[in-house]
Amino acid sequence: MQGDFFYQRLGLRVKTIRKMKDMSQEDLSAHAQIDRTYLARIERGRANPSLRILHKLARAMKMPLSVVFWGV
């Protein structure tokens, strides 16, 4: 149960940063080279992304990976 809460907060953080960067899910998934539906699952807290995937997302949003974890 606690893990689900963590993934929901992490997904919300990714979504918030993506929107701050004025990126669509299609834009971010293309830049990070991941499937858009996988990104949607991450943002909804329904996926357990690896550190590698989170790093790809952070790089695509031009942010340090540590920023993605702030407040999570």
PDB file of N, CA, C, O and CB in Angstrom:
ATOM      1  N   MET A   1       0.808  -1.194   0.000  1.00  0.00           N
ATOM      2  CA  MET A   1       0.000   0.000   0.000  1.00  0.00           C
ATOM      3  C   MET A   1       0.856   1.265   0.000  1.00  0.00           C
ATOM      4  O   MET A   1       0.577   2.212  -0.735  1.00  0.00           O
ATOM      5  CB  MET A   1      -0.922  -0.006   1.192  1.00  0.00           C
ATOM      6  N   GLN A   2       1.901   1.274   0.830  1.00  0.00           N
ATOM      7  CA  GLN A   2       2.747   2.463   0.886  1.00  0.00           C
ATOM      8  C   GLN A   2       3.456   2.695  -0.437  1.00  0.00           C
ATOM      9  O   GLN A   2       3.663   3.838  -0.842  1.00  0.00           O
ATOM     10  CB  GLN A   2       3.768   2.338   2.010  1.00  0.00           C
ATOM     11  N   GLY A   3       3.832   1.604  -1.118  1.00  0.00           N
ATOM     12  CA  GLY A   3       4.481   1.741  -2.418  1.00  0.00           C
ATOM     13  C   GLY A   3       3.568   2.399  -3.426  1.00  0.00           C
ATOM     14  O   GLY A   3       4.014   3.219  -4.229  1.00  0.00           O
ATOM     15  N   ASP A   4       2.283   2.045  -3.394  1.00  0.00           N
ATOM     16  CA  ASP A   4       1.323   2.655  -4.314  1.00  0.00           C
ATOM     17  C   ASP A   4       1.270   4.165  -4.107  1.00  0.00           C
ATOM     18  O   ASP A   4       1.229   4.931  -5.070  1.00  0.00           O
ATOM     19  CB  ASP A   4      -0.077   2.042  -4.121  1.00  0.00           C
ATOM     20  N   PHE A   5       1.271   4.585  -2.846  1.00  0.00           N
ATOM     21  CA  PHE A   5       1.233   6.015  -2.539  1.00  0.00           C
ATOM     22  C   PHE A   5       2.478   6.716  -3.079  1.00  0.00           C
ATOM     23  O   PHE A   5       2.392   7.818  -3.621  1.00  0.00           O
ATOM     24  CB  PHE A   5       1.113   6.238  -1.019  1.00  0.00           C
ATOM     25  N   PHE A   6       3.626   6.076  -2.928  1.00  0.00           N
ATOM     26  CA  PHE A   6       4.873   6.644  -3.443  1.00  0.00           C
ATOM     27  C   PHE A   6       4.803   6.815  -4.957  1.00  0.00           C
ATOM     28  O   PHE A   6       5.175   7.864  -5.483  1.00  0.00           O
ATOM     29  CB  PHE A   6       6.069   5.752  -3.065  1.00  0.00           C
ATOM     30  N   TYR A   7       4.326   5.784  -5.660  1.00  0.00           N
ATOM     31  CA  TYR A   7       4.267   5.861  -7.122  1.00  0.00           C
ATOM     32  C   TYR A   7       3.248   6.890  -7.587  1.00  0.00           C
ATOM     33  O   TYR A   7       3.442   7.521  -8.626  1.00  0.00           O
ATOM     34  CB  TYR A   7       3.928   4.496  -7.712  1.00  0.00           C
ATOM     35  N   GLN A   8       2.170   7.071  -6.841  1.00  0.00           N
ATOM     36  CA  GLN A   8       1.203   8.117  -7.185  1.00  0.00           C
ATOM     37  C   GLN A   8       1.829   9.493  -7.035  1.00  0.00           C
ATOM     38  O   GLN A   8       1.649  10.352  -7.898  1.00  0.00           O
ATOM     39  CB  GLN A   8      -0.051   8.009  -6.305  1.00  0.00           C
ATOM     40  N   ARG A   9       2.561   9.712  -5.951  1.00  0.00           N
ATOM     41  CA  ARG A   9       3.217  11.011  -5.740  1.00  0.00           C
ATOM     42  C   ARG A   9       4.309  11.248  -6.778  1.00  0.00           C
ATOM     43  O   ARG A   9       4.461  12.358  -7.287  1.00  0.00           O
ATOM     44  CB  ARG A   9       3.815  11.089  -4.324  1.00  0.00           C
ATOM     45  N   LEU A  10       5.068  10.197  -7.088  1.00  0.00           N
ATOM     46  CA  LEU A  10       6.113  10.322  -8.101  1.00  0.00           C
ATOM     47  C   LEU A  10       5.497  10.648  -9.455  1.00  0.00           C
ATOM     48  O   LEU A  10       5.993  11.517 -10.172  1.00  0.00           O
ATOM     49  CB  LEU A  10       6.946   9.029  -8.188  1.00  0.00           C
ATOM     50  N   GLY A  11       4.425   9.961  -9.804  1.00  0.00           N
ATOM     51  CA  GLY A  11       3.748  10.212 -11.078  1.00  0.00           C
ATOM     52  C   GLY A  11       3.191  11.616 -11.161  1.00  0.00           C
ATOM     53  O   GLY A  11       3.275  12.264 -12.205  1.00  0.00           O
ATOM     54  N   LEU A  12       2.624  12.089 -10.063  1.00  0.00           N
ATOM     55  CA  LEU A  12       2.108  13.452 -10.031  1.00  0.00           C
ATOM     56  C   LEU A  12       3.242  14.457 -10.207  1.00  0.00           C
ATOM     57  O   LEU A  12       3.070  15.481 -10.866  1.00  0.00           O
ATOM     58  CB  LEU A  12       1.360  13.715  -8.715  1.00  0.00           C
ATOM     59  N   ARG A  13       4.387  14.167  -9.623  1.00  0.00           N
ATOM     60  CA  ARG A  13       5.555  15.055  -9.756  1.00  0.00           C
ATOM     61  C   ARG A  13       6.018  15.106 -11.218  1.00  0.00           C
ATOM     62  O   ARG A  13       6.299  16.183 -11.743  1.00  0.00           O
ATOM     63  CB  ARG A  13       6.721  14.573  -8.835  1.00  0.00           C
ATOM     64  N   VAL A  14       6.096  13.956 -11.864  1.00  0.00           N
ATOM     65  CA  VAL A  14       6.492  13.918 -13.284  1.00  0.00           C
ATOM     66  C   VAL A  14       5.501  14.714 -14.120  1.00  0.00           C
ATOM     67  O   VAL A  14       5.899  15.499 -14.980  1.00  0.00           O
ATOM     68  CB  VAL A  14       6.575  12.452 -13.801  1.00  0.00           C
ATOM     69  N   LYS A  15       4.218  14.514 -13.872  1.00  0.00           N
ATOM     70  CA  LYS A  15       3.178  15.222 -14.624  1.00  0.00           C
ATOM     71  C   LYS A  15       3.267  16.737 -14.395  1.00  0.00           C
ATOM     72  O   LYS A  15       3.145  17.514 -15.341  1.00  0.00           O
ATOM     73  CB  LYS A  15       1.781  14.706 -14.220  1.00  0.00           C
ATOM     74  N   THR A  16       3.478  17.150 -13.156  1.00  0.00           N
ATOM     75  CA  THR A  16       3.574  18.571 -12.823  1.00  0.00           C
ATOM     76  C   THR A  16       4.748  19.218 -13.547  1.00  0.00           C
ATOM     77  O   THR A  16       4.613  20.297 -14.124  1.00  0.00           O
ATOM     78  CB  THR A  16       3.719  18.759 -11.306  1.00  0.00           C
ATOM     79  N   ILE A  17       5.902  18.553 -13.515  1.00  0.00           N
ATOM     80  CA  ILE A  17       7.092  19.098 -14.189  1.00  0.00           C
ATOM     81  C   ILE A  17       6.856  19.148 -15.696  1.00  0.00           C
ATOM     82  O   ILE A  17       7.205  20.129 -16.352  1.00  0.00           O
ATOM     83  CB  ILE A  17       8.354  18.242 -13.867  1.00  0.00           C
ATOM     84  N   ARG A  18       6.260  18.083 -16.244  1.00  0.00           N
ATOM     85  CA  ARG A  18       5.988  18.052 -17.689  1.00  0.00           C
ATOM     86  C   ARG A  18       5.117  19.228 -18.098  1.00  0.00           C
ATOM     87  O   ARG A  18       5.374  19.881 -19.110  1.00  0.00           O
ATOM     88  CB  ARG A  18       5.306  16.729 -18.087  1.00  0.00           C
ATOM     89  N   LYS A  19       4.089  19.492 -17.308  1.00  0.00           N
ATOM     90  CA  LYS A  19       3.195  20.608 -17.635  1.00  0.00           C
ATOM     91  C   LYS A  19       3.893  21.955 -17.453  1.00  0.00           C
ATOM     92  O   LYS A  19       3.658  22.883 -18.227  1.00  0.00           O
ATOM     93  CB  LYS A  19       1.935  20.552 -16.763  1.00  0.00           C
ATOM     94  N   MET A  20       4.749  22.068 -16.436  1.00  0.00           N
ATOM     95  CA  MET A  20       5.527  23.307 -16.249  1.00  0.00           C
ATOM     96  C   MET A  20       6.409  23.577 -17.463  1.00  0.00           C
ATOM     97  O   MET A  20       6.631  24.725 -17.846  1.00  0.00           O
ATOM     98  CB  MET A  20       6.399  23.219 -14.971  1.00  0.00           C
ATOM     99  N   LYS A  21       6.903  22.504 -18.055  1.00  0.00           N
ATOM    100  CA  LYS A  21       7.755  22.616 -19.244  1.00  0.00           C
ATOM    101  C   LYS A  21       6.939  22.745 -20.523  1.00  0.00           C
ATOM    102  O   LYS A  21       7.497  22.807 -21.618  1.00  0.00           O
ATOM    103  CB  LYS A  21       8.673  21.409 -19.345  1.00  0.00           C
ATOM    104  N   ASP A  22       5.597  22.787 -20.378  1.00  0.00           N
ATOM    105  CA  ASP A  22       4.681  22.921 -21.512  1.00  0.00           C
ATOM    106  C   ASP A  22       4.909  21.825 -22.552  1.00  0.00           C
ATOM    107  O   ASP A  22       5.005  22.080 -23.752  1.00  0.00           O
ATOM    108  CB  ASP A  22       4.843  24.296 -22.161  1.00  0.00           C
ATOM    109  N   MET A  23       4.991  20.596 -22.041  1.00  0.00           N
ATOM    110  CA  MET A  23       5.195  19.439 -22.909  1.00  0.00           C
ATOM    111  C   MET A  23       3.950  18.548 -22.840  1.00  0.00           C
ATOM    112  O   MET A  23       3.336  18.397 -21.783  1.00  0.00           O
ATOM    113  CB  MET A  23       6.481  18.643 -22.495  1.00  0.00           C
ATOM    114  N   SER A  24       3.603  17.978 -23.957  1.00  0.00           N
ATOM    115  CA  SER A  24       2.527  16.984 -23.971  1.00  0.00           C
ATOM    116  C   SER A  24       3.140  15.626 -23.621  1.00  0.00           C
ATOM    117  O   SER A  24       4.361  15.468 -23.608  1.00  0.00           O
ATOM    118  CB  SER A  24       1.798  16.940 -25.375  1.00  0.00           C
ATOM    119  N   GLN A  25       2.285  14.663 -23.343  1.00  0.00           N
ATOM    120  CA  GLN A  25       2.790  13.315 -23.102  1.00  0.00           C
ATOM    121  C   GLN A  25       3.507  12.785 -24.341  1.00  0.00           C
ATOM    122  O   GLN A  25       4.506  12.075 -24.233  1.00  0.00           O
ATOM    123  CB  GLN A  25       1.640  12.371 -22.703  1.00  0.00           C
ATOM    124  N   GLU A  26       2.997  13.131 -25.499  1.00  0.00           N
ATOM    125  CA  GLU A  26       3.633  12.689 -26.742  1.00  0.00           C
ATOM    126  C   GLU A  26       5.038  13.276 -26.877  1.00  0.00           C
ATOM    127  O   GLU A  26       5.977  12.576 -27.254  1.00  0.00           O
ATOM    128  CB  GLU A  26       2.774  13.088 -27.954  1.00  0.00           C
ATOM    129  N   ASP A  27       5.174  14.579 -26.562  1.00  0.00           N
ATOM    130  CA  ASP A  27       6.480  15.225 -26.649  1.00  0.00           C
ATOM    131  C   ASP A  27       7.480  14.574 -25.698  1.00  0.00           C
ATOM    132  O   ASP A  27       8.587  14.207 -26.092  1.00  0.00           O
ATOM    133  CB  ASP A  27       6.356  16.719 -26.341  1.00  0.00           C
ATOM    134  N   LEU A  28       7.069  14.438 -24.441  1.00  0.00           N
ATOM    135  CA  LEU A  28       7.982  13.895 -23.438  1.00  0.00           C
ATOM    136  C   LEU A  28       8.341  12.447 -23.738  1.00  0.00           C
ATOM    137  O   LEU A  28       9.507  12.065 -23.642  1.00  0.00           O
ATOM    138  CB  LEU A  28       7.366  14.000 -22.049  1.00  0.00           C
ATOM    139  N   SER A  29       7.368  11.650 -24.094  1.00  0.00           N
ATOM    140  CA  SER A  29       7.667  10.242 -24.374  1.00  0.00           C
ATOM    141  C   SER A  29       8.589  10.106 -25.585  1.00  0.00           C
ATOM    142  O   SER A  29       9.457   9.233 -25.606  1.00  0.00           O
ATOM    143  CB  SER A  29       6.367   9.456 -24.610  1.00  0.00           C
ATOM    144  N   ALA A  30       8.408  10.955 -26.587  1.00  0.00           N
ATOM    145  CA  ALA A  30       9.283  10.906 -27.759  1.00  0.00           C
ATOM    146  C   ALA A  30      10.710  11.295 -27.386  1.00  0.00           C
ATOM    147  O   ALA A  30      11.661  10.633 -27.801  1.00  0.00           O
ATOM    148  CB  ALA A  30       8.752  11.833 -28.867  1.00  0.00           C
ATOM    149  N   HIS A  31      10.867  12.362 -26.606  1.00  0.00           N
ATOM    150  CA  HIS A  31      12.203  12.797 -26.208  1.00  0.00           C
ATOM    151  C   HIS A  31      12.887  11.787 -25.283  1.00  0.00           C
ATOM    152  O   HIS A  31      14.105  11.612 -25.334  1.00  0.00           O
ATOM    153  CB  HIS A  31      12.124  14.151 -25.522  1.00  0.00           C
ATOM    154  N   ALA A  32      12.096  11.131 -24.444  1.00  0.00           N
ATOM    155  CA  ALA A  32      12.656  10.149 -23.514  1.00  0.00           C
ATOM    156  C   ALA A  32      12.758   8.759 -24.133  1.00  0.00           C
ATOM    157  O   ALA A  32      13.320   7.845 -23.529  1.00  0.00           O
ATOM    158  CB  ALA A  32      11.810  10.086 -22.255  1.00  0.00           C
ATOM    159  N   GLN A  33      12.218   8.601 -25.330  1.00  0.00           N
ATOM    160  CA  GLN A  33      12.222   7.335 -26.054  1.00  0.00           C
ATOM    161  C   GLN A  33      11.542   6.219 -25.257  1.00  0.00           C
ATOM    162  O   GLN A  33      12.072   5.118 -25.109  1.00  0.00           O
ATOM    163  CB  GLN A  33      13.651   6.933 -26.393  1.00  0.00           C
ATOM    164  N   ILE A  34      10.342   6.546 -24.745  1.00  0.00           N
ATOM    165  CA  ILE A  34       9.509   5.543 -24.091  1.00  0.00           C
ATOM    166  C   ILE A  34       8.115   5.633 -24.704  1.00  0.00           C
ATOM    167  O   ILE A  34       7.775   6.627 -25.345  1.00  0.00           O
ATOM    168  CB  ILE A  34       9.466   5.754 -22.531  1.00  0.00           C
ATOM    169  N   ASP A  35       7.328   4.609 -24.508  1.00  0.00           N
ATOM    170  CA  ASP A  35       5.980   4.595 -25.059  1.00  0.00           C
ATOM    171  C   ASP A  35       5.086   5.588 -24.309  1.00  0.00           C
ATOM    172  O   ASP A  35       5.185   5.714 -23.088  1.00  0.00           O
ATOM    173  CB  ASP A  35       5.385   3.173 -24.988  1.00  0.00           C
ATOM    174  N   ARG A  36       4.229   6.281 -25.024  1.00  0.00           N
ATOM    175  CA  ARG A  36       3.359   7.270 -24.401  1.00  0.00           C
ATOM    176  C   ARG A  36       2.422   6.636 -23.381  1.00  0.00           C
ATOM    177  O   ARG A  36       2.135   7.233 -22.343  1.00  0.00           O
ATOM    178  CB  ARG A  36       2.554   7.998 -25.461  1.00  0.00           C
ATOM    179  N   THR A  37       1.944   5.432 -23.673  1.00  0.00           N
ATOM    180  CA  THR A  37       1.041   4.784 -22.719  1.00  0.00           C
ATOM    181  C   THR A  37       1.774   4.412 -21.431  1.00  0.00           C
ATOM    182  O   THR A  37       1.174   4.411 -20.356  1.00  0.00           O
ATOM    183  CB  THR A  37       0.412   3.531 -23.345  1.00  0.00           C
ATOM    184  N   TYR A  38       3.060   4.100 -21.532  1.00  0.00           N
ATOM    185  CA  TYR A  38       3.851   3.822 -20.332  1.00  0.00           C
ATOM    186  C   TYR A  38       4.001   5.097 -19.503  1.00  0.00           C
ATOM    187  O   TYR A  38       3.890   5.058 -18.278  1.00  0.00           O
ATOM    188  CB  TYR A  38       5.246   3.251 -20.710  1.00  0.00           C
ATOM    189  N   LEU A  39       4.252   6.225 -20.168  1.00  0.00           N
ATOM    190  CA  LEU A  39       4.336   7.510 -19.469  1.00  0.00           C
ATOM    191  C   LEU A  39       3.017   7.809 -18.772  1.00  0.00           C
ATOM    192  O   LEU A  39       3.015   8.275 -17.632  1.00  0.00           O
ATOM    193  CB  LEU A  39       4.698   8.650 -20.451  1.00  0.00           C
ATOM    194  N   ALA A  40       1.908   7.553 -19.429  1.00  0.00           N
ATOM    195  CA  ALA A  40       0.591   7.790 -18.820  1.00  0.00           C
ATOM    196  C   ALA A  40       0.425   6.932 -17.569  1.00  0.00           C
ATOM    197  O   ALA A  40      -0.109   7.397 -16.562  1.00  0.00           O
ATOM    198  CB  ALA A  40      -0.544   7.488 -19.832  1.00  0.00           C
ATOM    199  N   ARG A  41       0.877   5.690 -17.629  1.00  0.00           N
ATOM    200  CA  ARG A  41       0.797   4.807 -16.453  1.00  0.00           C
ATOM    201  C   ARG A  41       1.683   5.314 -15.328  1.00  0.00           C
ATOM    202  O   ARG A  41       1.300   5.235 -14.160  1.00  0.00           O
ATOM    203  CB  ARG A  41       1.198   3.370 -16.825  1.00  0.00           C
ATOM    204  N   ILE A  42       2.856   5.833 -15.655  1.00  0.00           N
ATOM    205  CA  ILE A  42       3.746   6.405 -14.637  1.00  0.00           C
ATOM    206  C   ILE A  42       3.057   7.590 -13.975  1.00  0.00           C
ATOM    207  O   ILE A  42       3.037   7.695 -12.749  1.00  0.00           O
ATOM    208  CB  ILE A  42       5.106   6.840 -15.261  1.00  0.00           C
ATOM    209  N   GLU A  43       2.495   8.478 -14.779  1.00  0.00           N
ATOM    210  CA  GLU A  43       1.856   9.681 -14.249  1.00  0.00           C
ATOM    211  C   GLU A  43       0.638   9.362 -13.382  1.00  0.00           C
ATOM    212  O   GLU A  43       0.308  10.129 -12.478  1.00  0.00           O
ATOM    213  CB  GLU A  43       1.445  10.589 -15.389  1.00  0.00           C
ATOM    214  N   ARG A  44      -0.023   8.254 -13.644  1.00  0.00           N
ATOM    215  CA  ARG A  44      -1.175   7.849 -12.825  1.00  0.00           C
ATOM    216  C   ARG A  44      -0.762   7.021 -11.613  1.00  0.00           C
ATOM    217  O   ARG A  44      -1.609   6.644 -10.804  1.00  0.00           O
ATOM    218  CB  ARG A  44      -2.162   7.056 -13.668  1.00  0.00           C
ATOM    219  N   GLY A  45       0.539   6.734 -11.482  1.00  0.00           N
ATOM    220  CA  GLY A  45       1.014   5.931 -10.360  1.00  0.00           C
ATOM    221  C   GLY A  45       0.744   4.458 -10.528  1.00  0.00           C
ATOM    222  O   GLY A  45       0.718   3.713  -9.548  1.00  0.00           O
ATOM    223  N   ARG A  46       0.541   4.025 -11.763  1.00  0.00           N
ATOM    224  CA  ARG A  46       0.214   2.627 -12.047  1.00  0.00           C
ATOM    225  C   ARG A  46       1.413   1.830 -12.533  1.00  0.00           C
ATOM    226  O   ARG A  46       1.282   0.646 -12.841  1.00  0.00           O
ATOM    227  CB  ARG A  46      -0.885   2.555 -13.074  1.00  0.00           C
ATOM    228  N   ALA A  47       2.576   2.458 -12.608  1.00  0.00           N
ATOM    229  CA  ALA A  47       3.781   1.774 -13.077  1.00  0.00           C
ATOM    230  C   ALA A  47       4.898   1.962 -12.056  1.00  0.00           C
ATOM    231  O   ALA A  47       4.898   2.914 -11.276  1.00  0.00           O
ATOM    232  CB  ALA A  47       4.218   2.306 -14.473  1.00  0.00           C
ATOM    233  N   ASN A  48       5.825   1.054 -12.080  1.00  0.00           N
ATOM    234  CA  ASN A  48       6.999   1.091 -11.221  1.00  0.00           C
ATOM    235  C   ASN A  48       8.208   1.360 -12.120  1.00  0.00           C
ATOM    236  O   ASN A  48       8.908   0.423 -12.506  1.00  0.00           O
ATOM    237  CB  ASN A  48       7.166  -0.253 -10.404  1.00  0.00           C
ATOM    238  N   PRO A  49       8.459   2.631 -12.458  1.00  0.00           N
ATOM    239  CA  PRO A  49       9.534   2.927 -13.411  1.00  0.00           C
ATOM    240  C   PRO A  49      10.906   2.668 -12.798  1.00  0.00           C
ATOM    241  O   PRO A  49      11.134   2.905 -11.612  1.00  0.00           O
ATOM    242  CB  PRO A  49       9.440   4.381 -13.884  1.00  0.00           C
ATOM    243  N   SER A  50      11.798   2.184 -13.625  1.00  0.00           N
ATOM    244  CA  SER A  50      13.174   1.960 -13.180  1.00  0.00           C
ATOM    245  C   SER A  50      13.892   3.310 -13.058  1.00  0.00           C
ATOM    246  O   SER A  50      13.425   4.330 -13.564  1.00  0.00           O
ATOM    247  CB  SER A  50      13.934   1.016 -14.170  1.00  0.00           C
ATOM    248  N   LEU A  51      15.004   3.283 -12.391  1.00  0.00           N
ATOM    249  CA  LEU A  51      15.814   4.494 -12.263  1.00  0.00           C
ATOM    250  C   LEU A  51      16.264   4.966 -13.642  1.00  0.00           C
ATOM    251  O   LEU A  51      16.368   6.168 -13.888  1.00  0.00           O
ATOM    252  CB  LEU A  51      17.039   4.243 -11.350  1.00  0.00           C
ATOM    253  N   ARG A  52      16.526   4.034 -14.523  1.00  0.00           N
ATOM    254  CA  ARG A  52      16.945   4.382 -15.886  1.00  0.00           C
ATOM    255  C   ARG A  52      15.842   5.159 -16.612  1.00  0.00           C
ATOM    256  O   ARG A  52      16.120   6.151 -17.286  1.00  0.00           O
ATOM    257  CB  ARG A  52      17.309   3.106 -16.681  1.00  0.00           C
ATOM    258  N   ILE A  53      14.598   4.711 -16.473  1.00  0.00           N
ATOM    259  CA  ILE A  53      13.472   5.397 -17.118  1.00  0.00           C
ATOM    260  C   ILE A  53      13.297   6.787 -16.513  1.00  0.00           C
ATOM    261  O   ILE A  53      13.085   7.758 -17.239  1.00  0.00           O
ATOM    262  CB  ILE A  53      12.163   4.572 -16.971  1.00  0.00           C
ATOM    263  N   LEU A  54      13.382   6.887 -15.189  1.00  0.00           N
ATOM    264  CA  LEU A  54      13.252   8.196 -14.542  1.00  0.00           C
ATOM    265  C   LEU A  54      14.371   9.135 -14.985  1.00  0.00           C
ATOM    266  O   LEU A  54      14.149  10.335 -15.151  1.00  0.00           O
ATOM    267  CB  LEU A  54      13.264   8.044 -13.009  1.00  0.00           C
ATOM    268  N   HIS A  55      15.565   8.595 -15.174  1.00  0.00           N
ATOM    269  CA  HIS A  55      16.680   9.410 -15.658  1.00  0.00           C
ATOM    270  C   HIS A  55      16.406   9.903 -17.079  1.00  0.00           C
ATOM    271  O   HIS A  55      16.685  11.059 -17.398  1.00  0.00           O
ATOM    272  CB  HIS A  55      17.997   8.607 -15.616  1.00  0.00           C
ATOM    273  N   LYS A  56      15.866   9.040 -17.927  1.00  0.00           N
ATOM    274  CA  LYS A  56      15.528   9.439 -19.294  1.00  0.00           C
ATOM    275  C   LYS A  56      14.474  10.545 -19.294  1.00  0.00           C
ATOM    276  O   LYS A  56      14.557  11.490 -20.079  1.00  0.00           O
ATOM    277  CB  LYS A  56      15.025   8.228 -20.099  1.00  0.00           C
ATOM    278  N   LEU A  57      13.478  10.424 -18.406  1.00  0.00           N
ATOM    279  CA  LEU A  57      12.438  11.453 -18.314  1.00  0.00           C
ATOM    280  C   LEU A  57      13.028  12.773 -17.831  1.00  0.00           C
ATOM    281  O   LEU A  57      12.718  13.832 -18.376  1.00  0.00           O
ATOM    282  CB  LEU A  57      11.309  10.999 -17.369  1.00  0.00           C
ATOM    283  N   ALA A  58      13.876  12.710 -16.812  1.00  0.00           N
ATOM    284  CA  ALA A  58      14.497  13.931 -16.284  1.00  0.00           C
ATOM    285  C   ALA A  58      15.337  14.615 -17.359  1.00  0.00           C
ATOM    286  O   ALA A  58      15.270  15.835 -17.516  1.00  0.00           O
ATOM    287  CB  ALA A  58      15.369  13.607 -15.054  1.00  0.00           C
ATOM    288  N   ARG A  59      16.117  13.846 -18.090  1.00  0.00           N
ATOM    289  CA  ARG A  59      16.945  14.428 -19.163  1.00  0.00           C
ATOM    290  C   ARG A  59      16.078  15.044 -20.250  1.00  0.00           C
ATOM    291  O   ARG A  59      16.397  16.113 -20.770  1.00  0.00           O
ATOM    292  CB  ARG A  59      17.868  13.360 -19.776  1.00  0.00           C
ATOM    293  N   ALA A  60      14.990  14.378 -20.592  1.00  0.00           N
ATOM    294  CA  ALA A  60      14.091  14.893 -21.628  1.00  0.00           C
ATOM    295  C   ALA A  60      13.435  16.200 -21.193  1.00  0.00           C
ATOM    296  O   ALA A  60      13.118  17.049 -22.026  1.00  0.00           O
ATOM    297  CB  ALA A  60      13.015  13.856 -21.963  1.00  0.00           C
ATOM    298  N   MET A  61      13.229  16.360 -19.869  1.00  0.00           N
ATOM    299  CA  MET A  61      12.645  17.593 -19.341  1.00  0.00           C
ATOM    300  C   MET A  61      13.711  18.610 -18.955  1.00  0.00           C
ATOM    301  O   MET A  61      13.409  19.684 -18.434  1.00  0.00           O
ATOM    302  CB  MET A  61      11.773  17.283 -18.137  1.00  0.00           C
ATOM    303  N   LYS A  62      14.990  18.245 -19.227  1.00  0.00           N
ATOM    304  CA  LYS A  62      16.137  19.114 -18.949  1.00  0.00           C
ATOM    305  C   LYS A  62      16.192  19.507 -17.459  1.00  0.00           C
ATOM    306  O   LYS A  62      16.341  20.677 -17.106  1.00  0.00           O
ATOM    307  CB  LYS A  62      16.069  20.382 -19.833  1.00  0.00           C
ATOM    308  N   MET A  63      16.066  18.490 -16.616  1.00  0.00           N
ATOM    309  CA  MET A  63      16.097  18.685 -15.165  1.00  0.00           C
ATOM    310  C   MET A  63      16.992  17.622 -14.555  1.00  0.00           C
ATOM    311  O   MET A  63      17.101  16.516 -15.085  1.00  0.00           O
ATOM    312  CB  MET A  63      14.662  18.624 -14.549  1.00  0.00           C
ATOM    313  N   PRO A  64      17.637  17.956 -13.435  1.00  0.00           N
ATOM    314  CA  PRO A  64      18.376  16.913 -12.724  1.00  0.00           C
ATOM    315  C   PRO A  64      17.390  15.877 -12.164  1.00  0.00           C
ATOM    316  O   PRO A  64      16.264  16.216 -11.801  1.00  0.00           O
ATOM    317  CB  PRO A  64      19.240  17.530 -11.579  1.00  0.00           C
ATOM    318  N   LEU A  65      17.810  14.661 -12.100  1.00  0.00           N
ATOM    319  CA  LEU A  65      16.963  13.594 -11.588  1.00  0.00           C
ATOM    320  C   LEU A  65      16.523  13.891 -10.165  1.00  0.00           C
ATOM    321  O   LEU A  65      15.407  13.543  -9.778  1.00  0.00           O
ATOM    322  CB  LEU A  65      17.694  12.256 -11.645  1.00  0.00           C
ATOM    323  N   SER A  66      17.377  14.524  -9.385  1.00  0.00           N
ATOM    324  CA  SER A  66      17.036  14.827  -7.995  1.00  0.00           C
ATOM    325  C   SER A  66      15.793  15.709  -7.888  1.00  0.00           C
ATOM    326  O   SER A  66      15.028  15.591  -6.930  1.00  0.00           O
ATOM    327  CB  SER A  66      18.210  15.509  -7.307  1.00  0.00           C
ATOM    328  N   VAL A  67      15.589  16.586  -8.860  1.00  0.00           N
ATOM    329  CA  VAL A  67      14.427  17.476  -8.859  1.00  0.00           C
ATOM    330  C   VAL A  67      13.133  16.678  -8.990  1.00  0.00           C
ATOM    331  O   VAL A  67      12.108  17.046  -8.416  1.00  0.00           O
ATOM    332  CB  VAL A  67      14.534  18.502 -10.000  1.00  0.00           C
ATOM    333  N   VAL A  68      13.184  15.590  -9.745  1.00  0.00           N
ATOM    334  CA  VAL A  68      12.000  14.757  -9.917  1.00  0.00           C
ATOM    335  C   VAL A  68      11.557  14.171  -8.572  1.00  0.00           C
ATOM    336  O   VAL A  68      10.365  13.970  -8.340  1.00  0.00           O
ATOM    337  CB  VAL A  68      12.279  13.629 -10.932  1.00  0.00           C
ATOM    338  N   PHE A  69      12.511  13.902  -7.700  1.00  0.00           N
ATOM    339  CA  PHE A  69      12.196  13.290  -6.413  1.00  0.00           C
ATOM    340  C   PHE A  69      11.856  14.277  -5.317  1.00  0.00           C
ATOM    341  O   PHE A  69      11.405  13.860  -4.249  1.00  0.00           O
ATOM    342  CB  PHE A  69      13.331  12.463  -5.971  1.00  0.00           C
ATOM    343  N   TRP A  70      12.053  15.574  -5.536  1.00  0.00           N
ATOM    344  CA  TRP A  70      11.727  16.560  -4.495  1.00  0.00           C
ATOM    345  C   TRP A  70      10.269  16.474  -4.111  1.00  0.00           C
ATOM    346  O   TRP A  70       9.394  16.506  -4.976  1.00  0.00           O
ATOM    347  CB  TRP A  70      12.057  17.978  -4.967  1.00  0.00           C
ATOM    348  N   GLY A  71      10.002  16.368  -2.849  1.00  0.00           N
ATOM    349  CA  GLY A  71       8.636  16.368  -2.346  1.00  0.00           C
ATOM    350  C   GLY A  71       7.903  15.053  -2.506  1.00  0.00           C
ATOM    351  O   GLY A  71       6.723  14.961  -2.170  1.00  0.00           O
ATOM    352  N   VAL A  72       8.580  14.032  -3.014  1.00  0.00           N
ATOM    353  CA  VAL A  72       7.930  12.729  -3.199  1.00  0.00           C
ATOM    354  C   VAL A  72       8.052  11.987  -1.949  1.00  0.00           C
ATOM    355  O   VAL A  72       7.580  10.854  -1.854  1.00  0.00           O
ATOM    356  CB  VAL A  72       8.524  11.928  -4.354  1.00  0.00           C
TER     357      VAL A  72
END
